[in-house]
């Protein structure tokens, strides 16, 4: 794998409290991930968590994006691929507590809670 795949397609969002959230595609340990990094204004380092991981390389990248909704919840969206069926979908996750817990909202996936 090339170093160009190691980390790409970042998107960033600043929350009303000043916390910065960055979503990006990350290749680490042989897994392709949608990695979230966040830092509050008072923090001295970044916290990271993986929202999605696959051992199969995405066909064209995950292209993650984050958005602050009017109710101040956070929406994370990214591509997921089914290479056997030659299809792709947009996978979405929504957080109502600054990214701590995120149920899945995409079609075909059951709700699952966990940390970003």
C-alpha positions as CSV (number, residue, x, y, z in Angstrom):
1,X,0.0,0.0,0.0
2,X,1.2,3.5,-0.7
3,X,1.7,6.2,1.8
4,X,-1.0,8.2,0.0
5,X,-3.6,5.7,1.3
6,X,-2.3,6.0,4.9
7,X,-4.6,9.0,5.7
8,X,-6.8,10.9,3.3
9,X,-10.1,12.7,2.7
10,X,-10.3,14.7,5.9
11,X,-13.3,16.7,6.9
12,X,-13.5,18.9,10.0
13,X,-16.2,20.5,12.1
14,X,-16.0,22.9,15.1
15,X,-18.8,22.4,17.6
16,X,-20.4,25.3,19.5
17,X,-18.3,24.6,22.6
18,X,-15.1,24.9,20.4
19,X,-14.4,21.2,20.2
20,X,-12.9,20.3,16.8
21,X,-13.8,17.0,15.2
22,X,-11.9,15.6,12.2
23,X,-13.1,12.5,10.2
24,X,-10.7,10.9,7.8
25,X,-9.9,7.6,6.1
26,X,-7.0,5.9,7.7
27,X,-5.0,2.8,6.9
28,X,-3.5,1.3,10.0
29,X,-2.5,-2.2,10.9
30,X,-3.7,-3.6,7.6
31,X,-7.2,-2.2,8.2
32,X,-9.0,0.6,6.4
33,X,-10.8,2.8,8.8
34,X,-13.0,5.8,9.2
35,X,-11.1,7.5,12.1
36,X,-12.5,10.3,14.2
37,X,-10.2,12.6,16.1
38,X,-11.4,15.3,18.4
39,X,-10.0,17.9,20.8
40,X,-11.8,20.2,23.1
41,X,-10.4,23.8,23.6
42,X,-9.0,22.8,27.1
43,X,-7.4,19.5,25.9
44,X,-3.7,19.3,25.2
45,X,-3.9,16.3,22.9
46,X,-6.3,14.7,20.4
47,X,-8.5,11.7,21.2
48,X,-9.1,9.2,18.4
49,X,-11.6,6.5,17.8
50,X,-12.6,4.4,14.8
51,X,-16.2,4.6,13.5
52,X,-15.7,1.9,10.9
53,X,-13.1,-0.6,10.0
54,X,-12.6,-3.2,7.2
55,X,-9.7,-5.4,6.2
56,X,-10.7,-5.0,2.6
57,X,-9.6,-1.8,0.8
58,X,-12.5,0.4,-0.2
59,X,-13.0,0.6,-4.0
60,X,-12.7,4.4,-4.1
61,X,-12.2,5.6,-0.5
62,X,-14.7,6.2,2.3
63,X,-14.8,10.0,1.8
64,X,-16.1,10.7,5.4
65,X,-17.9,13.9,6.1
66,X,-19.2,15.5,9.4
67,X,-22.0,17.9,9.8
68,X,-23.6,19.8,12.7
69,X,-27.4,19.5,12.5
70,X,-29.8,22.3,13.7
71,X,-30.4,20.4,17.0
72,X,-26.6,20.4,17.5
73,X,-26.3,16.6,17.0
74,X,-23.4,15.5,14.8
75,X,-23.9,13.5,11.5
76,X,-21.1,11.4,10.2
77,X,-21.5,10.0,6.7
78,X,-19.2,7.8,4.5
79,X,-19.2,5.4,1.6
80,X,-19.3,1.6,2.3
81,X,-18.8,-0.9,-0.5
82,X,-20.0,-4.4,-1.4
83,X,-17.5,-5.4,-4.0
84,X,-19.3,-8.8,-4.6
85,X,-22.5,-7.0,-5.6
86,X,-20.6,-4.1,-7.1
87,X,-22.6,-1.6,-5.0
88,X,-22.0,1.2,-2.6
89,X,-24.1,2.9,0.0
90,X,-23.8,5.9,2.3
91,X,-23.4,4.8,5.9
92,X,-24.5,7.4,8.4
93,X,-24.1,7.7,12.2
94,X,-25.7,10.4,14.4
95,X,-24.5,11.5,17.8
96,X,-26.5,13.6,20.2
97,X,-23.8,13.8,22.8
98,X,-20.8,15.4,21.1
99,X,-19.6,12.1,19.5
100,X,-19.6,9.9,22.7
101,X,-22.3,7.5,21.6
102,X,-23.4,7.0,18.0
103,X,-26.2,4.8,16.8
104,X,-26.1,3.7,13.2
105,X,-28.9,5.0,11.0
106,X,-28.0,3.4,7.6
107,X,-30.4,1.1,5.8
108,X,-29.5,-2.5,6.3
109,X,-27.8,-2.0,9.6
110,X,-29.3,-2.5,13.0
111,X,-28.8,0.2,15.6
112,X,-25.5,-0.2,17.4
113,X,-24.2,2.0,20.1
114,X,-20.5,2.6,21.0
115,X,-17.8,5.2,21.2
116,X,-16.4,7.1,18.3
